[in-house]
Amino acid sequence: GEAFGSILQHWPGATLDSGRNGNDDGRFFVAVKVSSLGGGQYHYEYAVHNVDNSRGGATFRVPVDPNAAVTNFTFGDIDDNALNEWTGARVGNEVVFAAPGTNPLNWNTIYNFGFDCNVAPGGGLVVLDEARVGPGALSVSVLSQIPGGVPVASVNIVARRRA
């Protein structure tokens, strides 16, 4: 995805990608930073920026390995109102953060989601379900890092000079 257009591109050490609802609505950017806590534990921290998706986000879903243990759900938004916090829970083979009806992830807003897990990261898709009805798909998928996803290959390119 195109990383320009979100402040999240300035988060050191994070990887960033974006997704959209076809051509029917705007983009969500997802930045993720995974930190090793030691002892086989990892902290996953996501920052999700609704750049210009008019329908907003109602849930943020992260697939997890079936054998993963997930703890320490965290959420951060732009206010101090404890009554409108999103709640995080393990639901089947996903971590699901769900918005109360009064606090979807609206246009030009960034929310943070986090949890600890005993499974290392790999590549996969996170999903934002739309908060309101409208044209296009019911959800937006964004490439990110998830517990137990496909291992992310790293490629080292060595420049060789001719004598």
N, C-alpha and C positions, 0 to 999 in steps of 0.2 A: 504494500500500500504506500501511498504518498505520505511522507512524514511531515512535509511542510504544512503549516497552518495550525499547528498546535504547540502550545507552550511546553508540552510534555517532551518535545525533542530536546529540551535543555536539562532533563533529569539525568545526572551523571550515572553511568553504569546500567541504565535501563534499556530494554529493547522496546521498540515502538512499531505498531502497525495499525492499519485502519480498515474499516469495513463499512459498507453502506447497504441500504435496503434497495437493491437493484438501482434503477434510475429514478425511483419513485420518491425517495426521501434522502436526507443528508447523511453525514458520516459520524461514526463514533471512532475515536482513537483510543487504543488501549496500550498503555506502557506497563511493563512488568519488570520487577527486580526481585531475583531470588537470592537469598543469603543463606549460607550454611550456618547453622547454629551449633554444629558439632554433634557427635553421637548419632549420626544418621538422620538428624532433624534439619528441616529447611523452613525458612520463613518466606512466604510468597506475598508480595505487595503489588497490588494493581492500582493504577490511576486511570480512570476512565473519563475521557473528555467528550461530551456531546458537543461537537463543533457546530453542526447545523441540521440535526435530525429533529424535525418539528414534532414527531409523535412521541419522542422521549423514550427513556428506558424504564421498565418496571421490574425486571429481574436481571441479574448478572450471574451467569452459570459457567462453572469451571468443571470440566470432566476430571475425575480422579481415578487412579488405579483402584480396582475392586478391593485390594488388600490394604489400601492406605488408611492410616489413622490421621484424622484431621482434628485440630484443636485450636483454641485461641482466636476465634473469629473477631475481626476488627472492622470498623466502618468509620468513615469520616466524611462529613459534608460541610456546608458553608455556614451552618448556624449552630447554636448551642441547645436546640430544642430536643430533649430526650424523647419526646413523644412522636417524633417523625423519623427516628433512626431506622435504617434498613436492618433486617435480621439475617444472620448467616446460619446455615445448617447443612449437615450432610443429608442428602436426599438420594437414595440409591447410589449410583456411581457418579454423582455430581456434588460439588459444593454450590449451594444456591443462596444468593443474597437477594432478598425480596423487599421491595419498597412498600411502605404503607401507601394507601391511596392518595395521601396528601403530599407525597414527596418523591415524584418520579425524577429521573435524571433528565432535566430539561435542557433546552438549547443553550449553548455557551456556558456549561457548568461542568465542573470536574468533581467526581466523588472518588474516595479511596476505599479499597476492599483488601483485607488481608487475612491470612491464616497460617498456621504451622502444620507441617506434614512430614511424615517419615519416608517419603518417596521423592527421589531426585527429579528435577525438571527435564522435560523434553518438549518438542514442538507439538502443538495441537490447536484446536479452535475453541475459543470462549464464545459465549452466545449472550446477546442482549435481547430480551423479549420486549417488543414495543409496548408502551404504556397506553396508547390511544389507538382507536381504529383509524384506518386510512388506507390509501392505495399501497400495493406491494405486499411483500412478505410480512409475516408476523414477528420475525426476528432477524437480527443482524449478527453474522458470524465474523470474528476477527482472529487472525492468526496470532498466537501468543505462546507462552510457556505454561505448561500444565504438569501436575504431578503424574509421572509415569507415561508421558507422551513419547512420541517418536524421538529417539536420540538425535540431537542437533549436530550435524557434521561440521567439523571445522577444517578448513582447507588452508594449507600453508603453500604459498606460491614462492618458489625460489627463482630469482632471476639469474640466468647463466650468461656469462659474457663469453664471446668467442675470442680466442687469442689472436 
